[in-house]
Amino acid sequence: MTVEVYLKDMGYLLEGPHWDDISNKLFYVDIFGNAVHRYDPASQKDEKIDIGESVGAMVPTRSGKTMVAAKHKIGYVDWRTGAFQNVTEVEQDKPSTRFNDGKCDPAGRLWAGTMGAEEVLAGVERGMGSLYCMHSNMKVTKHVDNVDISNGMAWTADRKTMYYIDTLRHGVDAFDYNHETGDIGNRRQVVSVPESEGLPDGMCIDSEDMLWVALFNGDVINRYNPKTGEKLQTIRFPTTNITSCCWGGANCDELFVTSAKHFLTEEQKKTQTLAGSVFRVTGLGVKGVKCDPFNDS
C-alpha cells in the first residue's frame, strides 16, 4: 500500500471527491473556499470556479453537465463561463444551515444533506439539518430530519441497502433502500466509531461491500465490515482532518482522499503542511465501486 500526495494544498476544507470515469477527471469541492474543482490527470490541469457561497457537493451528470449543491441551492455550473444556474432551493427558512456532502445513488438520484452553523464541532447547531433526494425530474423530497452533520453515503451492490453518516451519531447507519423509488426506511446503526478515534465524515464502498470511512480529527481512513461492525484496516495520513474518499483511476482501484485545514490551530498548520491536500492510495488489493453521475438524460 502506498499513500502519496496527489494535489498539494488545494484549499481550506476539501470534500466530496468524485472520479468521473467518462472524462477520467477528479471532481472535488472546497466548502469554505466556495469553490468547485475539476482535475485532469492527463494535462495536470486543475480548473476552479468560485461559486460565491459555501459548496457542499458536486457531481457530473449523464448529459455532460455538472450539478452543484451550494448553501441552500442545487443547480448547474458552467465550466466555460463560471455561471451558476439555479434549479431549486431548500431550507429558505433556515438561514444558518448549508449543504454538506452529497452523492448519487445507482439510479442517478442526487442525495444531499444539510447541517447547522458551526464555530467548533462541539458548537454545531444540533438537529438543524436534513437529508434530501433530488430525482431526475428535479423534484426534491426530504427523507431524514433532525440531522446534526449530514455526511457520507454508499449503496450495496444488490441495491437493497443505503449507508449514511450523521457525524455526531458517531457511526454509520443503514437503511433499507428501494432502488426503483428511492424510498428508505428501517434505520439502524451498523458501525460504531469511538469518539476518541475521530469523527466519521465522508465514505465510499468497495466491490466487496466493505465501507471506507474518513475520520475527521482522526488522521485515518478505516475499512469496516458493515455486516459485523468490525474494523478491517486502517490507513494513516500526515494530517489530522481527513474528510472523504472515492474510488477512481483506470481500474477503479485507486482511493482518492480529501483533507482540510479546517479547525487546525496556527501551530498545527505549520507542522501539517499537507493539510488541505488530495491524497491517492494505491496497492490496496481491492477494487472500488465507481461514482454514479446524476441522471438528467
C-alpha positions as CSV (number, residue, x, y, z in Angstrom):
1,M,0.0,0.0,0.0
2,T,1.3,3.5,-0.9
3,V,0.0,6.8,0.3
4,E,1.0,9.8,-1.8
5,V,0.2,13.5,-2.2
6,Y,-1.8,13.8,-5.4
7,L,-2.7,17.5,-5.3
8,K,-0.9,19.6,-2.7
9,D,-2.5,22.4,-0.7
10,M,-5.6,22.9,-2.8
11,G,-7.9,24.6,-0.4
12,Y,-9.3,25.1,3.1
13,L,-11.9,22.4,3.5
14,L,-11.7,19.9,0.7
15,E,-14.6,17.4,0.4
16,G,-16.8,15.4,-1.9
17,P,-14.3,13.7,-4.3
18,H,-15.9,12.1,-7.4
19,W,-14.0,10.3,-10.1
20,D,-15.8,10.7,-13.4
21,D,-15.0,7.6,-15.4
22,I,-16.2,9.2,-18.6
23,S,-13.8,12.1,-18.7
24,N,-11.3,10.5,-16.3
25,K,-11.2,13.6,-14.2
26,L,-11.4,14.1,-10.5
27,F,-14.1,16.5,-9.2
28,Y,-13.9,17.9,-5.6
29,V,-15.1,20.9,-3.6
30,D,-13.6,23.4,-1.2
31,I,-16.5,24.1,1.1
32,F,-15.4,27.3,2.7
33,G,-13.3,28.3,-0.3
34,N,-16.7,28.5,-2.1
35,A,-15.1,26.6,-4.9
36,V,-15.6,23.6,-7.2
37,H,-12.5,21.9,-8.7
38,R,-12.1,19.6,-11.7
39,Y,-8.6,18.0,-12.2
40,D,-7.4,16.4,-15.4
41,P,-4.5,13.9,-14.7
42,A,-3.7,13.8,-18.4
43,S,-3.0,17.5,-18.7
44,Q,-2.3,18.0,-14.9
45,K,-4.6,21.0,-15.1
46,D,-6.9,21.9,-12.2
47,E,-9.9,24.0,-13.1
48,K,-11.5,26.0,-10.3
49,I,-14.7,28.1,-10.2
50,D,-15.7,30.3,-7.2
51,I,-19.5,29.8,-6.6
52,G,-19.7,32.7,-4.3
53,E,-21.1,30.7,-1.3
54,S,-20.2,27.5,0.5
55,V,-20.2,24.4,-1.7
56,G,-21.4,21.1,-0.2
57,A,-21.2,18.7,-3.1
58,M,-20.7,18.4,-6.9
59,V,-21.4,15.6,-9.3
60,P,-21.2,15.3,-13.1
61,T,-24.4,14.4,-14.9
62,R,-25.2,11.9,-17.6
63,S,-25.8,14.7,-20.1
64,G,-22.3,16.1,-19.5
65,K,-23.2,19.0,-17.2
66,T,-22.0,19.5,-13.6
67,M,-24.5,19.7,-10.8
68,V,-23.6,21.5,-7.5
69,A,-25.3,21.8,-4.1
70,A,-24.2,25.2,-2.7
71,K,-25.5,26.7,0.6
72,H,-29.3,26.1,0.0
73,K,-29.3,25.8,-3.8
74,I,-29.0,22.9,-6.2
75,G,-28.1,23.8,-9.8
76,Y,-25.7,23.6,-12.7
77,V,-22.3,25.2,-13.0
78,D,-20.9,26.1,-16.4
79,W,-17.1,25.4,-16.6
80,R,-16.7,27.8,-19.6
81,T,-18.3,30.9,-18.0
82,G,-18.3,30.1,-14.3
83,A,-22.1,30.8,-14.2
84,F,-24.4,29.0,-11.8
85,Q,-27.9,28.1,-13.0
86,N,-30.2,27.6,-10.0
87,V,-32.6,24.6,-10.3
88,T,-34.1,24.5,-6.8
89,E,-33.7,25.6,-3.2
90,V,-34.3,24.1,0.2
91,E,-34.4,25.4,3.8
92,Q,-35.0,29.1,2.9
93,D,-36.5,29.4,6.4
94,K,-33.2,28.3,8.0
95,P,-30.6,30.9,7.0
96,S,-27.9,29.3,9.2
97,T,-27.9,25.9,7.5
98,R,-25.9,24.7,4.5
99,F,-25.5,21.7,2.2
100,N,-22.7,19.4,3.4
101,D,-21.8,16.4,1.3
102,G,-23.8,14.7,-1.4
103,K,-23.7,11.7,-3.7
104,C,-25.7,10.0,-6.4
105,D,-27.3,6.6,-5.9
106,P,-27.1,3.8,-8.5
107,A,-30.3,5.1,-10.2
108,G,-28.7,8.6,-10.6
109,R,-30.7,10.4,-7.9
110,L,-28.7,13.1,-6.1
111,W,-28.8,12.7,-2.3
112,A,-27.5,15.8,-0.4
113,G,-27.8,16.7,3.3
114,T,-27.6,19.8,5.3
115,M,-26.2,20.9,8.7
116,G,-26.4,23.8,11.1
117,A,-23.9,26.5,11.6
118,E,-20.6,25.7,13.3
119,E,-17.9,27.6,15.1
120,V,-16.3,24.5,16.6
121,L,-17.6,20.9,16.2
122,A,-19.0,20.9,19.7
123,G,-20.9,24.1,18.8
124,V,-22.8,22.8,15.8
125,E,-26.4,23.7,15.9
126,R,-27.8,20.3,16.7
127,G,-30.7,18.7,14.8
128,M,-30.9,21.6,12.2
129,G,-30.1,19.5,9.1
130,S,-32.0,17.2,6.8
131,L,-31.3,14.6,4.1
132,Y,-32.8,15.3,0.7
133,C,-33.1,13.4,-2.6
134,M,-33.4,15.1,-6.0
135,H,-34.9,12.9,-8.7
136,S,-34.3,13.1,-12.4
137,N,-37.4,15.2,-12.8
138,M,-35.8,17.7,-10.4
139,K,-38.3,17.0,-7.7
140,V,-36.8,17.1,-4.2
141,T,-38.0,15.0,-1.3
142,K,-36.9,15.1,2.3
143,H,-36.2,11.7,3.8
144,V,-34.5,12.4,7.2
145,D,-34.7,15.4,9.5
146,N,-33.2,16.2,12.9
147,V,-29.7,15.8,11.4
148,D,-26.6,17.2,13.1
149,I,-23.9,17.0,10.3
150,S,-25.0,15.2,7.2
151,N,-22.1,13.3,5.6
152,G,-21.1,10.1,3.8
153,M,-23.4,7.8,1.7
154,A,-22.9,4.5,0.0
155,W,-25.1,1.8,-1.6
156,T,-24.7,-2.0,-1.7
157,A,-24.1,-4.0,-4.9
158,D,-27.6,-5.6,-4.6
159,R,-29.1,-2.1,-4.3
160,K,-31.1,-3.0,-1.2
161,T,-29.2,-1.1,1.4
162,M,-28.1,2.5,1.7
163,Y,-25.4,3.6,4.3
164,Y,-25.4,7.1,5.8
165,I,-23.3,9.1,8.2
166,D,-24.7,11.7,10.5
167,T,-21.3,12.6,12.0
168,L,-22.3,13.3,15.6
169,R,-24.1,10.0,15.9
170,H,-20.5,8.5,15.9
171,G,-21.0,5.7,13.4
172,V,-22.6,4.5,10.2
173,D,-26.3,3.9,9.8
174,A,-28.0,1.6,7.3
175,F,-31.4,2.0,5.7
176,D,-33.4,-0.5,3.7
177,Y,-33.3,1.1,0.2
178,N,-35.8,0.8,-2.7
179,H,-33.8,1.2,-5.9
180,E,-36.9,1.8,-8.0
181,T,-38.5,4.6,-5.9
182,G,-35.6,5.9,-3.8
183,D,-37.6,5.3,-0.6
184,I,-35.6,4.4,2.5
185,G,-36.6,3.0,6.0
186,N,-35.7,0.8,8.9
187,R,-32.7,2.9,10.1
188,R,-30.2,1.2,12.3
189,Q,-26.5,1.7,13.3
190,V,-24.1,-0.9,11.8
191,V,-20.7,0.6,12.6
192,S,-19.8,2.4,15.8
193,V,-16.8,4.8,15.9
194,P,-15.4,5.7,19.4
195,E,-15.2,9.5,19.7
196,S,-11.5,9.1,20.7
197,E,-10.8,7.7,17.2
198,G,-12.2,10.7,15.4
199,L,-15.5,11.8,13.8
200,P,-16.9,9.8,10.8
201,D,-17.1,12.0,7.8
202,G,-17.2,11.1,4.1
203,M,-17.4,7.5,2.9
204,C,-17.3,5.1,-0.1
205,I,-17.8,1.4,-0.6
206,D,-15.7,-1.3,-2.4
207,S,-16.6,-4.2,-4.6
208,E,-16.8,-6.5,-1.6
209,D,-19.5,-4.2,0.0
210,M,-17.0,-3.0,2.7
211,L,-17.1,0.6,3.8
212,W,-14.1,3.1,3.7
213,V,-14.8,5.9,6.2
214,A,-12.8,9.1,6.6
215,L,-12.3,10.2,10.2
216,F,-12.1,13.9,10.8
217,N,-9.8,14.7,13.7
218,G,-8.5,11.2,13.4
219,D,-5.9,11.3,10.6
220,V,-7.2,7.9,9.1
221,I,-9.5,6.1,6.8
222,N,-10.8,2.9,8.2
223,R,-12.3,0.0,6.3
224,Y,-15.2,-1.6,8.1
225,N,-17.4,-4.7,7.5
226,P,-20.9,-3.2,8.0
227,K,-22.4,-6.7,8.4
228,T,-20.4,-7.2,11.6
229,G,-19.2,-3.7,12.5
230,E,-15.6,-4.9,12.6
231,K,-12.8,-2.6,11.7
232,L,-10.7,-4.4,9.0
233,Q,-8.0,-2.0,8.0
234,T,-6.6,1.5,8.8
235,I,-4.8,3.9,6.5
236,R,-2.9,6.8,8.2
237,F,-2.3,10.2,6.7
238,P,0.1,13.0,7.5
239,T,-2.6,15.4,8.6
240,T,-5.4,15.3,11.2
241,N,-8.6,16.2,9.4
242,I,-9.4,13.6,6.7
243,T,-12.8,14.4,5.1
244,S,-13.8,12.0,2.4
245,C,-12.7,9.4,-0.2
246,C,-13.8,7.9,-3.5
247,W,-12.6,5.2,-5.9
248,G,-11.1,6.1,-9.3
249,G,-8.3,5.5,-11.8
250,A,-8.4,3.4,-14.9
251,N,-9.1,0.2,-12.9
252,C,-11.2,1.8,-10.1
253,D,-8.6,0.6,-7.6
254,E,-7.1,3.9,-6.5
255,L,-8.5,5.7,-3.5
256,F,-8.6,9.5,-3.7
257,V,-8.8,11.2,-0.3
258,T,-9.6,14.8,0.6
259,S,-8.4,16.7,3.7
260,A,-8.9,20.0,5.5
261,K,-7.1,22.8,7.3
262,H,-10.4,23.5,9.0
263,F,-10.2,23.6,12.8
264,L,-6.4,23.3,12.8
265,T,-4.6,25.8,15.1
266,E,-2.0,28.0,13.6
267,E,0.7,25.9,15.2
268,Q,-0.8,22.7,13.6
269,K,-0.9,24.3,10.2
270,K,2.8,25.0,10.5
271,T,3.6,21.3,11.2
272,Q,0.8,19.8,9.0
273,T,1.9,21.4,5.7
274,L,-0.1,18.8,3.7
275,A,-3.4,19.8,5.3
276,G,-5.9,20.8,2.5
277,S,-4.3,18.4,0.0
278,V,-5.7,15.5,-2.0
279,F,-4.0,12.1,-1.4
280,R,-4.0,9.0,-3.5
281,V,-3.7,5.5,-2.0
282,T,-2.7,2.6,-4.3
283,G,-1.9,-1.1,-3.7
284,L,-4.9,-1.8,-1.5
285,G,-5.6,-5.1,-3.2
286,V,-9.3,-4.4,-3.7
287,K,-11.4,-2.6,-6.3
288,G,-13.9,0.1,-5.6
289,V,-17.3,1.0,-6.9
290,K,-17.5,3.7,-9.5
291,C,-19.1,7.1,-8.7
292,D,-22.5,7.4,-10.2
293,P,-23.5,10.6,-12.2
294,F,-26.8,12.4,-11.9
295,N,-29.4,11.1,-14.3
296,D,-30.6,14.1,-16.2
297,S,-30.9,12.4,-19.6
